[in-house]
Amino acid sequence: MMEYQFDYATFCKTFNVKDDKAIDSLRLTHTQDINFKLFPYKASGKTQAPIITELEEVVSDFFRKSLKLESEPVQYESLCDNIITEMDIEDEDIEIFKEMIHSLFFEGDNFVAKNLGLYPYQTKVNNKSVDRLAGFLIDVLGLNGNDCNIIEQAMKNYPYNVVEKLVVDAIQTSKIGSTNNNKSYFPVVIGVQEKFKNDFYFMLNTGMTSLDDLSNLLAVYYFYYMSQACVTLDNFGSGKRNSPVQLYYALDWEKVSKNRKCCVEGWERIQSSANHMFSHAVTLEILNQHKFSGVMLDYISLQEYIEKHPDRDEVIASEIEKAEKAYTACVGDYKKFEQIPYTSEKAKTDIAIRHLYKCVEEQFLNTDRKRANQFYNEKFIEFCKIRWVKNRRKSGLVLNLTERDIIFLTKISIKGKDKIRLIDLYKEYEYRGIFLDNTSKEYLQDFFTKLNLIDKKSDRGDAQYVKRIL
């Protein structure tokens, strides 16, 4: 890293600072994603920036962006014409054939993909939130050119029926080049990427590529990445990129009491961190108003730099203090910045970062900008509540696994093997960020027994196997 230096001119430009406004008013726009891209959310209401709760919507964009494919929208008439020119078909059968194509591949005027080879060509939904989330997942899950080749190979090997093959061949001639590459999102946590790719490759190679399966995979890893990133950010410079916190789930049908791990070390562990997302996004944007363009620095990268160059700690802390002064001077409608205490961390840089963050957060919580803050944070929180959280009334909100989740997780855990030891299956769940206490494990074992999937090698508990789910 070159010498870190806050750049006031860059700050004024990025945050749209207005020097001609009254000193006790807000003289900037709270911006994020210009020099530092953290999360794919906007601080606006559901109408302008819809909340994505079902990841089926994201699958086609995920494939389109992974393959850097941009194609003309698939039009019903021209698709039929392209197919018919390649076929030997009687005139009187043409209309029946066209009707079949419409019923199989279109809803109204929209082309709807039902198989792997067609996902990139599905009619785009006019929804920027879907577009941003797909790009975000590709960046933080680390997809690259090699993954693009693996996807392309899987698309070639997919067992198409005759009609699907005709459609795939007709559409692939309408490619119009690559999508442009914008600045990438910054991966706060690592380790998730390799896990995702192992599961993704397995699914591509075994034909587990239905919309349902792929959206389940994205939902598992979107939640895994985001929950860990939120907790890591709240630890600032002492955050760890690759030591995930353990999050405990309960099974959908079990009764839950307040002292269980799923109540204490589940949703409760990430709820408050998820409420800090917008403050972190703005703080990191302020910290990245520096001299060297194209370099994104988060709390951990600054901390790592100081550990290598302890003599620079004071210098960098003073640069961050300059950034804070520039920021607070423009937020004239909040009068209590002086009252915000400093923490007692080891590194001065970390103290300065935490104080800057507190300034950002306090003005969000105590001005009419709390709505923007809430709009931003609810984009992830609402996804969690609909997809991964269940209200257990007296026991509160708890992370939840449905039967659908269990069957999916078990399939990707066992992969190509015929069976897996039950204790190893628990480890596979944990590998993907999903922890169960002993009570939940007993319920899970009963569930497999009812499905006739338990294979006992002896009466000893550890010798129980779960058979592959077909």
C-alpha positions as a Markdown table, in Angstrom:
| # | Residue | x | y | z |
|---|---|---|---|---|
| 1 | Met | 0.0 | 0.0 | 0.0 |
| 2 | Met | 1.3 | 3.5 | -0.8 |
| 3 | Glu | 1.2 | 6.1 | 1.9 |
| 4 | Tyr | -2.5 | 6.5 | 3.0 |
| 5 | Gln | -3.6 | 10.1 | 2.7 |
| 6 | Phe | -7.1 | 11.6 | 2.9 |
| 7 | Asp | -7.9 | 13.7 | -0.1 |
| 8 | Tyr | -10.3 | 16.5 | 0.6 |
| 9 | Ala | -11.0 | 17.4 | -3.1 |
| 10 | Thr | -12.0 | 13.8 | -3.8 |
| 11 | Phe | -14.2 | 13.8 | -0.7 |
| 12 | Cys | -16.0 | 17.0 | -1.8 |
| 13 | Lys | -16.6 | 15.5 | -5.3 |
| 14 | Thr | -17.8 | 12.1 | -4.1 |
| 15 | Phe | -20.1 | 13.4 | -1.4 |
| 16 | Asn | -21.3 | 16.3 | -3.5 |
| 17 | Val | -20.4 | 18.9 | -0.8 |
| 18 | Lys | -22.3 | 22.2 | -1.2 |
| 19 | Asp | -20.2 | 25.1 | 0.2 |
| 20 | Asp | -23.0 | 27.7 | -0.4 |
| 21 | Lys | -25.4 | 26.1 | 2.0 |
| 22 | Ala | -26.0 | 27.3 | 5.6 |
| 23 | Ile | -23.3 | 26.0 | 8.0 |
| 24 | Asp | -25.9 | 24.4 | 10.4 |
| 25 | Ser | -27.5 | 22.4 | 7.6 |
| 26 | Leu | -26.6 | 19.1 | 5.9 |
| 27 | Arg | -24.1 | 20.1 | 3.2 |
| 28 | Leu | -23.3 | 16.7 | 1.6 |
| 29 | Thr | -25.1 | 13.7 | 0.2 |
| 30 | His | -24.5 | 10.4 | 2.0 |
| 31 | Thr | -22.9 | 8.4 | -0.8 |
| 32 | Gln | -21.6 | 4.9 | -1.0 |
| 33 | Asp | -20.3 | 2.5 | -3.7 |
| 34 | Ile | -18.2 | 5.2 | -5.5 |
| 35 | Asn | -14.6 | 4.4 | -4.2 |
| 36 | Phe | -15.6 | 1.5 | -2.0 |
| 37 | Lys | -18.3 | -1.1 | -3.0 |
| 38 | Leu | -19.5 | -2.9 | 0.1 |
| 39 | Phe | -23.1 | -4.1 | -0.4 |
| 40 | Pro | -25.5 | -4.0 | -3.3 |
| 41 | Tyr | -28.2 | -1.9 | -1.6 |
| 42 | Lys | -29.7 | 1.6 | -2.0 |
| 43 | Ala | -31.0 | 3.8 | 0.8 |
| 44 | Ser | -34.4 | 4.3 | -0.9 |
| 45 | Gly | -37.8 | 2.8 | -0.3 |
| 46 | Lys | -39.2 | -0.5 | -1.7 |
| 47 | Thr | -40.8 | 1.2 | -4.8 |
| 48 | Gln | -37.5 | 2.6 | -6.2 |
| 49 | Ala | -35.3 | -0.2 | -4.8 |
| 50 | Pro | -37.3 | -3.4 | -4.3 |
| 51 | Ile | -36.3 | -5.9 | -1.7 |
| 52 | Ile | -35.2 | -9.3 | -3.1 |
| 53 | Thr | -36.4 | -12.1 | -1.0 |
| 54 | Glu | -36.6 | -14.9 | -3.6 |
| 55 | Leu | -33.3 | -15.7 | -5.3 |
| 56 | Glu | -35.1 | -17.4 | -8.3 |
| 57 | Glu | -35.2 | -13.8 | -9.7 |
| 58 | Val | -31.4 | -13.6 | -9.6 |
| 59 | Val | -30.4 | -16.9 | -11.2 |
| 60 | Ser | -30.6 | -15.7 | -14.9 |
| 61 | Asp | -28.7 | -12.5 | -14.2 |
| 62 | Phe | -26.1 | -14.5 | -12.2 |
| 63 | Phe | -25.4 | -16.7 | -15.3 |
| 64 | Arg | -25.6 | -13.8 | -17.7 |
| 65 | Lys | -23.0 | -11.8 | -15.7 |
| 66 | Ser | -20.8 | -14.8 | -14.9 |
| 67 | Leu | -20.5 | -15.5 | -18.7 |
| 68 | Lys | -20.2 | -11.8 | -19.5 |
| 69 | Leu | -23.0 | -12.4 | -22.0 |
| 70 | Glu | -25.2 | -9.7 | -23.5 |
| 71 | Ser | -27.7 | -10.8 | -26.0 |
| 72 | Glu | -30.7 | -9.3 | -27.8 |
| 73 | Pro | -34.0 | -10.0 | -25.9 |
| 74 | Val | -35.5 | -13.2 | -27.2 |
| 75 | Gln | -38.5 | -12.4 | -29.4 |
| 76 | Tyr | -41.1 | -15.0 | -29.9 |
| 77 | Glu | -41.6 | -14.5 | -33.7 |
| 78 | Ser | -37.9 | -14.2 | -34.6 |
| 79 | Leu | -37.0 | -17.3 | -32.4 |
| 80 | Cys | -39.7 | -19.4 | -34.2 |
| 81 | Asp | -38.4 | -18.1 | -37.6 |
| 82 | Asn | -34.8 | -19.0 | -36.7 |
| 83 | Ile | -35.8 | -22.5 | -35.6 |
| 84 | Ile | -38.1 | -23.2 | -38.6 |
| 85 | Thr | -35.5 | -22.2 | -41.2 |
| 86 | Glu | -33.3 | -25.0 | -39.7 |
| 87 | Met | -36.1 | -27.6 | -39.8 |
| 88 | Asp | -37.9 | -29.7 | -42.4 |
| 89 | Ile | -41.5 | -29.0 | -41.4 |
| 90 | Glu | -44.8 | -29.0 | -43.3 |
| 91 | Asp | -46.5 | -25.7 | -43.8 |
| 92 | Glu | -49.7 | -26.9 | -42.0 |
| 93 | Asp | -47.7 | -27.9 | -38.9 |
| 94 | Ile | -46.0 | -24.5 | -38.5 |
| 95 | Glu | -48.7 | -22.9 | -36.3 |
| 96 | Ile | -49.0 | -25.9 | -34.0 |
| 97 | Phe | -45.2 | -25.9 | -33.6 |
| 98 | Lys | -45.1 | -22.2 | -32.8 |
| 99 | Glu | -47.9 | -22.6 | -30.2 |
| 100 | Met | -45.8 | -25.4 | -28.6 |
| 101 | Ile | -42.7 | -23.1 | -28.5 |
| 102 | His | -44.9 | -20.4 | -26.8 |
| 103 | Ser | -46.4 | -22.7 | -24.2 |
| 104 | Leu | -42.9 | -24.2 | -23.3 |
| 105 | Phe | -40.8 | -21.1 | -23.3 |
| 106 | Phe | -42.9 | -17.9 | -23.0 |
| 107 | Glu | -45.1 | -16.2 | -20.4 |
| 108 | Gly | -46.8 | -13.5 | -22.3 |
| 109 | Asp | -44.0 | -11.8 | -24.3 |
| 110 | Asn | -41.3 | -12.9 | -21.8 |
| 111 | Phe | -38.9 | -15.7 | -22.6 |
| 112 | Val | -38.7 | -18.0 | -19.6 |
| 113 | Ala | -35.7 | -20.3 | -19.1 |
| 114 | Lys | -36.3 | -23.8 | -17.7 |
| 115 | Asn | -32.8 | -25.2 | -18.2 |
| 116 | Leu | -29.2 | -24.4 | -17.6 |
| 117 | Gly | -28.4 | -23.6 | -21.3 |
| 118 | Leu | -31.1 | -20.9 | -21.4 |
| 119 | Tyr | -30.7 | -19.1 | -18.1 |
| 120 | Pro | -28.5 | -16.3 | -19.6 |
| 121 | Tyr | -31.1 | -15.5 | -22.2 |
| 122 | Gln | -34.2 | -15.2 | -20.0 |
| 123 | Thr | -36.0 | -11.9 | -20.5 |
| 124 | Lys | -34.4 | -9.4 | -18.1 |
| 125 | Val | -36.6 | -8.2 | -15.3 |
| 126 | Asn | -36.7 | -4.4 | -15.1 |
| 127 | Asn | -35.3 | -4.4 | -11.6 |
| 128 | Lys | -32.0 | -2.8 | -10.7 |
| 129 | Ser | -32.0 | -4.5 | -7.3 |
| 130 | Val | -31.8 | -7.9 | -9.0 |
| 131 | Asp | -29.0 | -6.7 | -11.3 |
| 132 | Arg | -27.0 | -5.4 | -8.4 |
| 133 | Leu | -27.4 | -8.5 | -6.3 |
| 134 | Ala | -26.4 | -10.8 | -9.1 |
| 135 | Gly | -23.2 | -8.7 | -9.7 |
| 136 | Phe | -22.5 | -8.6 | -5.9 |
| 137 | Leu | -22.8 | -12.4 | -5.5 |
| 138 | Ile | -20.4 | -13.0 | -8.5 |
| 139 | Asp | -17.8 | -10.6 | -6.9 |
| 140 | Val | -18.0 | -11.8 | -3.3 |
| 141 | Leu | -18.2 | -15.5 | -4.2 |
| 142 | Gly | -15.1 | -14.9 | -6.4 |
| 143 | Leu | -16.3 | -16.1 | -9.8 |
| 144 | Asn | -13.6 | -15.7 | -12.5 |
| 145 | Gly | -12.7 | -16.8 | -16.1 |
| 146 | Asn | -12.0 | -20.4 | -15.0 |
| 147 | Asp | -15.5 | -20.6 | -13.5 |
| 148 | Cys | -16.9 | -19.2 | -16.7 |
| 149 | Asn | -15.3 | -22.1 | -18.6 |
| 150 | Ile | -16.8 | -24.6 | -16.2 |
| 151 | Ile | -20.3 | -23.1 | -16.6 |
| 152 | Glu | -19.9 | -23.2 | -20.4 |
| 153 | Gln | -18.8 | -26.8 | -20.3 |
| 154 | Ala | -21.8 | -27.8 | -18.1 |
| 155 | Met | -24.1 | -26.0 | -20.5 |
| 156 | Lys | -22.7 | -28.0 | -23.4 |
| 157 | Asn | -23.1 | -31.3 | -21.5 |
| 158 | Tyr | -26.7 | -30.5 | -20.3 |
| 159 | Pro | -29.1 | -33.3 | -21.4 |
| 160 | Tyr | -31.4 | -31.2 | -23.5 |
| 161 | Asn | -34.5 | -32.6 | -25.1 |
| 162 | Val | -34.9 | -32.1 | -28.9 |
| 163 | Val | -37.0 | -28.9 | -28.6 |
| 164 | Glu | -34.7 | -27.4 | -26.0 |
| 165 | Lys | -31.7 | -28.1 | -28.2 |
| 166 | Leu | -33.4 | -26.3 | -31.1 |
| 167 | Val | -34.1 | -23.3 | -28.9 |
| 168 | Val | -30.6 | -23.2 | -27.4 |
| 169 | Asp | -29.0 | -23.4 | -30.9 |
| 170 | Ala | -31.3 | -20.7 | -32.3 |
| 171 | Ile | -30.7 | -18.3 | -29.4 |
| 172 | Gln | -26.9 | -18.7 | -29.1 |
| 173 | Thr | -26.5 | -17.0 | -32.5 |
| 174 | Ser | -27.8 | -13.8 | -31.1 |
| 175 | Lys | -24.9 | -13.0 | -28.7 |
| 176 | Ile | -23.9 | -9.4 | -28.9 |
| 177 | Gly | -20.6 | -9.5 | -26.9 |
| 178 | Ser | -19.6 | -8.9 | -23.4 |
| 179 | Thr | -21.2 | -6.8 | -20.6 |
| 180 | Asn | -19.0 | -4.0 | -19.3 |
| 181 | Asn | -17.0 | -4.5 | -16.2 |
| 182 | Asn | -17.7 | -2.0 | -13.4 |
| 183 | Lys | -15.8 | -1.7 | -10.2 |
| 184 | Ser | -16.0 | -4.9 | -8.2 |
| 185 | Tyr | -17.5 | -5.4 | -4.7 |
| 186 | Phe | -14.9 | -5.8 | -2.0 |
| 187 | Pro | -15.0 | -9.2 | -0.3 |
| 188 | Val | -14.8 | -8.6 | 3.5 |
| 189 | Val | -14.6 | -12.3 | 4.4 |
| 190 | Ile | -12.9 | -15.1 | 2.5 |
| 191 | Gly | -13.1 | -18.8 | 2.7 |
| 192 | Val | -16.8 | -18.7 | 1.6 |
| 193 | Gln | -15.7 | -18.5 | -2.0 |
| 194 | Glu | -14.0 | -21.9 | -2.2 |
| 195 | Lys | -16.9 | -23.6 | -0.4 |
| 196 | Phe | -19.4 | -22.0 | -2.8 |
| 197 | Lys | -17.4 | -23.1 | -5.8 |
| 198 | Asn | -17.2 | -26.7 | -4.6 |
| 199 | Asp | -20.9 | -26.9 | -4.3 |
| 200 | Phe | -21.6 | -25.0 | -7.5 |
| 201 | Tyr | -19.3 | -27.3 | -9.5 |
| 202 | Phe | -20.9 | -30.4 | -8.1 |
| 203 | Met | -24.3 | -29.1 | -9.0 |
| 204 | Leu | -23.3 | -28.1 | -12.5 |
| 205 | Asn | -21.7 | -31.5 | -13.1 |
| 206 | Thr | -24.5 | -33.6 | -11.8 |
| 207 | Gly | -27.4 | -31.7 | -13.4 |
| 208 | Met | -28.7 | -30.2 | -10.1 |
| 209 | Thr | -29.4 | -27.1 | -12.1 |
| 210 | Ser | -33.1 | -26.5 | -11.7 |
| 211 | Leu | -34.2 | -22.9 | -10.8 |
| 212 | Asp | -35.1 | -24.3 | -7.3 |
| 213 | Asp | -31.7 | -25.9 | -6.7 |
| 214 | Leu | -29.7 | -22.9 | -7.9 |
| 215 | Ser | -31.7 | -20.4 | -6.0 |
| 216 | Asn | -31.3 | -22.5 | -2.9 |
| 217 | Leu | -27.5 | -22.5 | -3.4 |
| 218 | Leu | -27.4 | -18.8 | -3.8 |
| 219 | Ala | -29.7 | -18.3 | -0.8 |
| 220 | Val | -27.4 | -20.4 | 1.4 |
| 221 | Tyr | -24.2 | -18.6 | 0.4 |
| 222 | Tyr | -25.7 | -15.1 | 0.2 |
| 223 | Phe | -26.8 | -15.5 | 3.8 |
| 224 | Tyr | -23.5 | -17.1 | 4.9 |
| 225 | Tyr | -21.4 | -14.3 | 3.3 |
| 226 | Met | -23.6 | -11.4 | 4.5 |
| 227 | Ser | -24.0 | -12.6 | 8.1 |
| 228 | Gln | -20.3 | -13.2 | 8.5 |
| 229 | Ala | -19.4 | -9.8 | 6.8 |
| 230 | Cys | -21.8 | -7.9 | 9.1 |
| 231 | Val | -20.2 | -9.4 | 12.2 |
| 232 | Thr | -16.7 | -8.9 | 10.9 |
| 233 | Leu | -17.3 | -5.2 | 10.1 |
| 234 | Asp | -18.5 | -4.7 | 13.6 |
| 235 | Asn | -15.1 | -5.8 | 14.9 |
| 236 | Phe | -13.3 | -3.1 | 12.8 |
| 237 | Gly | -9.5 | -3.6 | 12.7 |
| 238 | Ser | -9.7 | -6.7 | 14.9 |
| 239 | Gly | -12.1 | -8.5 | 12.5 |
| 240 | Lys | -10.9 | -11.8 | 11.0 |
| 241 | Arg | -11.6 | -12.5 | 7.3 |
| 242 | Asn | -11.5 | -16.3 | 7.7 |
| 243 | Ser | -12.8 | -17.3 | 11.1 |
| 244 | Pro | -16.6 | -17.5 | 10.8 |
| 245 | Val | -18.8 | -17.0 | 13.9 |
| 246 | Gln | -20.9 | -20.1 | 14.7 |
| 247 | Leu | -24.6 | -19.4 | 14.0 |
| 248 | Tyr | -27.1 | -21.9 | 15.4 |
| 249 | Tyr | -30.4 | -22.9 | 13.7 |
| 250 | Ala | -33.5 | -24.8 | 14.8 |
| 251 | Leu | -35.5 | -27.2 | 12.7 |
| 252 | Asp | -38.8 | -25.8 | 11.5 |
| 253 | Trp | -41.0 | -28.3 | 13.4 |
| 254 | Glu | -39.2 | -28.5 | 16.8 |
| 255 | Lys | -40.2 | -26.6 | 19.9 |
| 256 | Val | -37.7 | -24.1 | 21.1 |
| 257 | Ser | -37.0 | -22.7 | 24.6 |
| 258 | Lys | -35.2 | -19.4 | 25.4 |
| 259 | Asn | -32.0 | -21.0 | 26.8 |
| 260 | Arg | -31.2 | -23.0 | 23.6 |
| 261 | Lys | -28.2 | -22.0 | 21.5 |
| 262 | Cys | -30.5 | -21.2 | 18.5 |
| 263 | Cys | -32.0 | -18.4 | 20.6 |
| 264 | Val | -28.8 | -17.0 | 21.9 |
| 265 | Glu | -26.2 | -17.7 | 19.2 |
| 266 | Gly | -28.4 | -17.5 | 16.1 |
| 267 | Trp | -30.3 | -14.5 | 14.6 |
| 268 | Glu | -29.6 | -12.5 | 17.8 |
| 269 | Arg | -25.9 | -12.6 | 17.0 |
| 270 | Ile | -26.3 | -10.9 | 13.6 |
| 271 | Gln | -29.4 | -8.8 | 14.1 |
| 272 | Ser | -27.6 | -5.7 | 15.6 |
| 273 | Ser | -24.7 | -6.0 | 13.1 |
| 274 | Ala | -27.2 | -6.1 | 10.2 |
| 275 | Asn | -28.5 | -2.8 | 11.5 |
| 276 | His | -25.1 | -1.2 | 11.1 |
| 277 | Met | -24.6 | -1.9 | 7.4 |
| 278 | Phe | -25.4 | 1.6 | 6.0 |
| 279 | Ser | -23.1 | 3.2 | 8.6 |
| 280 | His | -20.3 | 0.9 | 7.6 |
| 281 | Ala | -20.9 | 1.5 | 3.9 |
| 282 | Val | -20.7 | 5.3 | 4.4 |
| 283 | Thr | -17.7 | 5.1 | 6.8 |
| 284 | Leu | -15.7 | 2.9 | 4.3 |
| 285 | Glu | -16.6 | 5.3 | 1.5 |
| 286 | Ile | -15.2 | 8.3 | 3.6 |
| 287 | Leu | -12.0 | 6.3 | 4.4 |
| 288 | Asn | -11.5 | 5.6 | 0.7 |
| 289 | Gln | -11.4 | 9.2 | -0.3 |
| 290 | His | -7.6 | 8.9 | -0.8 |
| 291 | Lys | -5.0 | 9.6 | -3.4 |
| 292 | Phe | -4.6 | 6.3 | -5.1 |
| 293 | Ser | -7.5 | 5.4 | -7.3 |
| 294 | Gly | -8.6 | 1.8 | -7.8 |
| 295 | Val | -7.4 | 0.6 | -4.4 |
| 296 | Met | -10.1 | -0.3 | -1.9 |
| 297 | Leu | -9.1 | -0.4 | 1.8 |
| 298 | Asp | -11.3 | -1.7 | 4.6 |
| 299 | Tyr | -10.7 | -1.7 | 8.3 |
| 300 | Ile | -8.7 | -5.0 | 8.3 |
| 301 | Ser | -6.4 | -3.9 | 5.4 |
| 302 | Leu | -5.6 | -0.7 | 7.3 |
| 303 | Gln | -4.9 | -2.7 | 10.5 |
| 304 | Glu | -2.7 | -5.2 | 8.6 |
| 305 | Tyr | -0.7 | -2.3 | 7.1 |
| 306 | Ile | -0.1 | -0.8 | 10.6 |
| 307 | Glu | 0.9 | -4.2 | 12.0 |
| 308 | Lys | 3.7 | -4.3 | 9.3 |
| 309 | His | 4.5 | -0.6 | 9.7 |
| 310 | Pro | 3.8 | 0.4 | 13.4 |
| 311 | Asp | 5.6 | 3.7 | 12.9 |
| 312 | Arg | 2.8 | 4.8 | 10.5 |
| 313 | Asp | 0.0 | 4.3 | 13.0 |
| 314 | Glu | -0.1 | 7.9 | 14.3 |
| 315 | Val | 0.2 | 9.3 | 10.8 |
| 316 | Ile | -2.7 | 7.3 | 9.4 |
| 317 | Ala | -4.8 | 8.0 | 12.5 |
| 318 | Ser | -4.3 | 11.7 | 11.9 |
| 319 | Glu | -5.4 | 11.4 | 8.2 |
| 320 | Ile | -8.6 | 9.6 | 9.4 |
| 321 | Glu | -9.1 | 12.5 | 11.9 |
| 322 | Lys | -8.9 | 14.9 | 8.9 |
| 323 | Ala | -11.5 | 12.8 | 7.1 |
| 324 | Glu | -13.8 | 13.0 | 10.2 |
| 325 | Lys | -13.4 | 16.7 | 10.5 |
| 326 | Ala | -14.3 | 17.2 | 6.8 |
| 327 | Tyr | -17.3 | 15.0 | 7.3 |
| 328 | Thr | -18.7 | 16.4 | 10.5 |
| 329 | Ala | -18.2 | 20.0 | 9.3 |
| 330 | Cys | -20.7 | 19.2 | 6.5 |
| 331 | Val | -23.3 | 17.6 | 8.8 |
| 332 | Gly | -24.3 | 20.9 | 10.5 |
| 333 | Asp | -27.7 | 19.7 | 11.6 |
| 334 | Tyr | -26.3 | 17.3 | 14.2 |
| 335 | Lys | -24.8 | 19.1 | 17.2 |
| 336 | Lys | -23.4 | 16.4 | 19.4 |
| 337 | Phe | -20.3 | 15.1 | 17.6 |
| 338 | Glu | -18.1 | 16.4 | 20.5 |
| 339 | Gln | -20.0 | 14.2 | 23.0 |
| 340 | Ile | -19.0 | 10.9 | 21.2 |
| 341 | Pro | -16.4 | 9.1 | 23.3 |
| 342 | Tyr | -13.3 | 7.5 | 22.0 |
| 343 | Thr | -12.7 | 3.8 | 22.6 |
| 344 | Ser | -9.4 | 2.5 | 24.0 |
| 345 | Glu | -8.1 | 0.2 | 21.3 |
| 346 | Lys | -4.4 | -0.7 | 20.9 |
| 347 | Ala | -3.9 | 1.0 | 17.5 |
| 348 | Lys | -4.6 | 4.7 | 17.1 |
| 349 | Thr | -5.8 | 4.1 | 13.6 |
| 350 | Asp | -8.5 | 1.7 | 14.9 |
| 351 | Ile | -9.5 | 4.3 | 17.5 |
| 352 | Ala | -9.9 | 6.9 | 14.8 |
| 353 | Ile | -11.9 | 4.6 | 12.5 |
| 354 | Arg | -14.3 | 3.6 | 15.3 |
| 355 | His | -14.8 | 7.3 | 16.2 |
| 356 | Leu | -15.5 | 8.2 | 12.6 |
| 357 | Tyr | -18.0 | 5.3 | 12.3 |
| 358 | Lys | -19.7 | 6.5 | 15.5 |
| 359 | Cys | -20.1 | 10.0 | 14.1 |
| 360 | Val | -21.7 | 8.5 | 11.0 |
| 361 | Glu | -24.0 | 6.3 | 13.0 |
| 362 | Glu | -25.1 | 8.8 | 15.6 |
| 363 | Gln | -26.2 | 11.4 | 13.0 |
| 364 | Phe | -28.2 | 8.6 | 11.2 |
| 365 | Leu | -29.9 | 7.6 | 14.4 |
| 366 | Asn | -30.7 | 11.1 | 15.6 |
| 367 | Thr | -31.8 | 13.0 | 12.5 |
| 368 | Asp | -34.6 | 12.5 | 10.0 |
| 369 | Arg | -32.0 | 10.5 | 8.0 |
| 370 | Lys | -32.9 | 7.4 | 10.1 |
| 371 | Arg | -35.4 | 6.4 | 7.4 |
| 372 | Ala | -32.6 | 6.2 | 4.7 |
| 373 | Asn | -30.6 | 4.1 | 7.2 |
| 374 | Gln | -33.5 | 1.8 | 7.7 |
| 375 | Phe | -34.3 | 1.5 | 4.0 |
| 376 | Tyr | -30.7 | 0.4 | 3.3 |
| 377 | Asn | -30.5 | -2.1 | 6.2 |
| 378 | Glu | -33.9 | -3.7 | 5.6 |
| 379 | Lys | -32.8 | -4.9 | 2.1 |
| 380 | Phe | -30.9 | -7.7 | 3.8 |
| 381 | Ile | -32.9 | -8.0 | 7.0 |
| 382 | Glu | -36.2 | -8.6 | 5.2 |
| 383 | Phe | -34.6 | -11.3 | 3.0 |
| 384 | Cys | -33.4 | -13.0 | 6.2 |
| 385 | Lys | -36.8 | -12.8 | 7.9 |
| 386 | Ile | -38.6 | -14.3 | 4.9 |
| 387 | Arg | -36.0 | -16.9 | 4.0 |
| 388 | Trp | -34.1 | -17.9 | 7.1 |
| 389 | Val | -35.8 | -16.7 | 10.3 |
| 390 | Lys | -38.9 | -17.9 | 12.2 |
| 391 | Asn | -40.8 | -16.1 | 14.9 |
| 392 | Arg | -40.9 | -18.4 | 17.9 |
| 393 | Arg | -43.1 | -16.0 | 19.9 |
| 394 | Lys | -41.8 | -16.2 | 23.5 |
| 395 | Ser | -38.4 | -17.4 | 22.3 |
| 396 | Gly | -38.1 | -14.6 | 19.8 |
| 397 | Leu | -36.7 | -14.8 | 16.2 |
| 398 | Val | -34.7 | -17.9 | 15.5 |
| 399 | Leu | -32.7 | -19.0 | 12.4 |
| 400 | Asn | -34.7 | -21.8 | 10.8 |
| 401 | Leu | -34.2 | -24.8 | 8.6 |
| 402 | Thr | -37.2 | -26.2 | 6.7 |
| 403 | Glu | -37.5 | -29.7 | 5.2 |
| 404 | Arg | -36.6 | -28.2 | 1.8 |
| 405 | Asp | -33.4 | -26.7 | 3.3 |
| 406 | Ile | -32.4 | -30.0 | 5.0 |
| 407 | Ile | -32.9 | -32.1 | 1.8 |
| 408 | Phe | -31.0 | -29.6 | -0.3 |
| 409 | Leu | -28.1 | -29.3 | 2.3 |
| 410 | Thr | -27.9 | -33.1 | 2.6 |
| 411 | Lys | -27.7 | -33.6 | -1.1 |
| 412 | Ile | -24.8 | -31.1 | -1.5 |
| 413 | Ser | -23.1 | -32.5 | 1.6 |
| 414 | Ile | -23.1 | -36.1 | 0.5 |
| 415 | Lys | -22.3 | -35.2 | -3.1 |
| 416 | Gly | -21.5 | -38.3 | -5.2 |
| 417 | Lys | -21.1 | -40.7 | -2.3 |
| 418 | Asp | -23.7 | -43.4 | -1.4 |
| 419 | Lys | -23.9 | -42.4 | 2.2 |
| 420 | Ile | -22.2 | -40.3 | 4.9 |
| 421 | Arg | -21.7 | -40.8 | 8.6 |
| 422 | Leu | -24.3 | -38.8 | 10.6 |
| 423 | Ile | -21.6 | -37.0 | 12.6 |
| 424 | Asp | -19.8 | -36.1 | 9.3 |
| 425 | Leu | -23.1 | -34.7 | 7.9 |
| 426 | Tyr | -23.3 | -32.3 | 10.9 |
| 427 | Lys | -19.7 | -31.2 | 10.1 |
| 428 | Glu | -20.7 | -30.6 | 6.4 |
| 429 | Tyr | -23.5 | -28.4 | 7.6 |
| 430 | Glu | -21.1 | -26.5 | 9.8 |
| 431 | Tyr | -18.7 | -26.1 | 6.9 |
| 432 | Arg | -21.5 | -24.1 | 5.3 |
| 433 | Gly | -22.1 | -22.0 | 8.4 |
| 434 | Ile | -25.1 | -24.0 | 9.8 |
| 435 | Phe | -24.7 | -25.2 | 13.4 |
| 436 | Leu | -27.2 | -27.4 | 15.3 |
| 437 | Asp | -27.3 | -28.1 | 19.1 |
| 438 | Asn | -27.7 | -31.6 | 20.4 |
| 439 | Thr | -31.5 | -31.3 | 20.6 |
| 440 | Ser | -31.8 | -30.2 | 17.0 |
| 441 | Lys | -29.4 | -33.1 | 16.0 |
| 442 | Glu | -31.8 | -35.6 | 17.6 |
| 443 | Tyr | -34.7 | -34.1 | 15.7 |
| 444 | Leu | -32.7 | -34.3 | 12.4 |
| 445 | Gln | -31.9 | -37.9 | 13.1 |
| 446 | Asp | -35.6 | -38.7 | 13.6 |
| 447 | Phe | -36.4 | -36.9 | 10.4 |
| 448 | Phe | -33.9 | -39.1 | 8.4 |
| 449 | Thr | -35.2 | -42.2 | 10.2 |
| 450 | Lys | -38.8 | -41.4 | 9.1 |
| 451 | Leu | -37.6 | -41.0 | 5.5 |
| 452 | Asn | -35.9 | -44.4 | 5.8 |
| 453 | Leu | -32.5 | -42.8 | 5.1 |
| 454 | Ile | -30.6 | -44.0 | 8.3 |
| 455 | Asp | -28.4 | -47.0 | 7.7 |
| 456 | Lys | -27.1 | -48.5 | 11.0 |
| 457 | Lys | -23.8 | -50.3 | 10.9 |
| 458 | Ser | -23.9 | -51.1 | 14.6 |
| 459 | Asp | -25.8 | -50.0 | 17.7 |
| 460 | Arg | -23.1 | -47.4 | 18.5 |
| 461 | Gly | -24.3 | -43.9 | 17.8 |
| 462 | Asp | -21.3 | -42.8 | 15.7 |
| 463 | Ala | -21.8 | -45.6 | 13.2 |
| 464 | Gln | -25.0 | -44.3 | 11.8 |
| 465 | Tyr | -25.0 | -43.4 | 8.2 |
| 466 | Val | -27.4 | -41.2 | 6.2 |
| 467 | Lys | -28.1 | -42.6 | 2.7 |
| 468 | Arg | -28.0 | -40.4 | -0.4 |
| 469 | Ile | -31.2 | -38.6 | -1.2 |
| 470 | Leu | -32.1 | -39.2 | -4.9 |
